[in-house]
């Protein structure tokens, strides 16, 4: 896919994603609360959306602010977020994260990539999601779907998500930064799947290099 073909591809994806369910972090983005986006994103790591949503609802009912989260004991947090993946590790990290927000940022979630990356359990993917969905500031969020599809298209040639993020920051027009992840994640979950993607019915096929695709439907 070339730079000239990208706008048409984005326009098509905007129509396609309307048929699929919004990822759970996108649902919480409607709260316009960076704290809610941050916590739901951490809970979602390596966890199915249905499990993430149920755990997030239980936790937010008890700890809707960093102040309330910091007051919970680790066993309480574990019970609330179970069975998300690595719930014991995440419970300890969430309590520490709440304290970091209180001690370093006055209970507010910072709005710069550098400050977000200093927080417990916050990697580049989470930090960029909080920037875009929580603070409505430009960021390039790259998860496995964004990394895979951007390379499958031939739009970038990178080896891992962090490298893909840097390549997209250099190449992707800034007007697409905030929506790129929102488009490619549901597209990757439902159509351009990791194994045997639906190439025969894909409207983007004319512009896709199909790198790494060995079997398709």
N, C-alpha and C positions, 0 to 999 in steps of 0.2 A: 504494500500500500504506500502510495506516495503522498507527499504533503498536499498536493493538489486534489487528491481523491478523498482526503480525510473529511472535509466538510460534508460531503454527500453521505459518507459512512455514518457520521455523527447524526445527521438528520434521520437516517433510516433507523438507527439504534434508538433514538428518542421515541419513535413510534412502536418499535418492537417491545421495549421494556414495559410498556403500559399493560401488557397481557400477563405479566408475571408479578408475583408477590414481592413487595419491597423488603429488602434485607432488614433484620431487626434493628440494627444500629440506625438505619435510615428512618425507621419508625420513631425512635427516640430523638432523632434530630428535630422533629416537629415541636419538641418541648422548648427549643431555643435556649437550652440550659447546658453549657459546656460540661458541667459536672456530670449530668445525666448521660451525655454522650460519651464522656471519658470512661465512666464506670461500666456502662453497657458494652463498650468496645473491648475492655479488658476481659469481661466475663465471656465475650463471644469467641475469644481466641481458642482455636481447636475444639469448638463446641457448636453443635447444631443450633439453628435459629430458635426452634421451639423450646429447647432446654434453656437457652440464653434468655428468652423472653420471660419464661416462668420464674427463673432465678432472679432476674432483674426486678420484676414486679414485687417479689417477696422482700428483696433487699431495700428497694426504694420506699416500701411501706414503712420500714423501720428507720431508714437512714437516707433521707432525701437531701441532706446537705453534708459537707465534709465534717461539720461540727458533730452531727449525730452519728456519723460513721466512726469517728474517732472514739466515741464513747462506748461502742460495742466491743465486747471481748472477742478474741479470735474464734473460740468455739461457737459463739453465736453466729458469727459471719459464715463459718463453715456450714452450719446447719441451714442457713438461709439460702446459700448459693449452690448447695449440693443438688444435682450431680454434675455441674459444669466440670470440664476437664481441669485437672490439677487444682481442685477446689481448696485443698489445704494450703498449697503454695499461694494461691490467689487470695485467700482469706488473710494470711499474714501480710501479704503485699498491700492489700487494700487498706488495712488499718495503718500501715506505715505511710501509704500515700496520703491518707486523710491528714495525718499529722504533718507531713511535708507541706501540704496545701495551707494548713493553718499557720505553721511556723514561718514559712518562707514567703507566702503570698497572701496572707490575711484571709485565708479561706476561699480565695478565688482561683480558678483554673487559669494559668498563664496563657497568653495568646501569641507566643513566639515559639518557633520550632526548637530553638536552643533551650529555652526554659522547660518546655514540655519533655524534652529528651532527658532531662535531669531527674525526672520523677520516677518513682518505683513502678516497674512493669510497663513502662512506656517506651516502645520502640518507634521506628520511623513511620510504620504504617499507622499505628495508633495516634501518634502526634499529628500526622497530616489529616487524619480523619477528624480529630478534635478541632484543628484549624478550620477545615472546610465546613463541617457539619455543625460544630459547636459555636465557632466565632464568625463564621461566614467570611473567612479570609482565604486568599489563594493558597493552595497547597496541592501536592501531587501524591495522592495515596496509592500505593502499589501493593496489592496482595498477590496471591498465586494466580488468580484469574487475569488480573491486569498484566502481570509479567508474562504469562503464557500467551495471551492473545496478542499483545503488542509484538511479541517475537514471531508468533504464528503468521500474523499479517505481513511481517517483514518491515514493519515500521521502525523497529529498533533491532539491534543484534547484541543481546546482553546475556549474562550467565546467571544472575540472581536478581531478586526484587530490588535490593538497594542500588545495584548498578542500573537497573531499569528506571528507577526514580530519577537518578542523575541524568540519564539519557533523555528522559521525557522533559525534565526541567529545561534542558538545552534545546529540545526540538519541538515539543508540543506547544501550539499557540496558547497563550495565557488565558484566553477566553474559554478554553476547554478544561482548564485545570480542575475546577470545582465540580465538574460533572463527569469527568472521565471515569472515575471509579464507580460512580452511581450507574453508569451505562454498562461498563464491561463486567461488573460482578454478576448481575442477573443474566446477562448474555452468556457468560461463562458457566453459570450454574445450570442453565436451561437449554442452551442451544450449542454454543461453541465449547462443548464439554472436553475435559482432559483426554478421555478415551472415546474414540469413535464419534466425533462431532457430526452434527447434522449438516454436512456440506451440501448435500443435494438440494436442500430447501433453503439455503442461506442466501439472502439477497446481497450479501457482501462478497460472495465468492469471486466475482470478476476482479476484485481488487486485492484478494487475499493470496499470499504466496504459499499458504498451507505448509509452512515450515514445520517439520517434525510430525506431520500427519501421515500415519502409515495405513490406518483403516478409518473409514468414515461411513456414515449412513446417508 
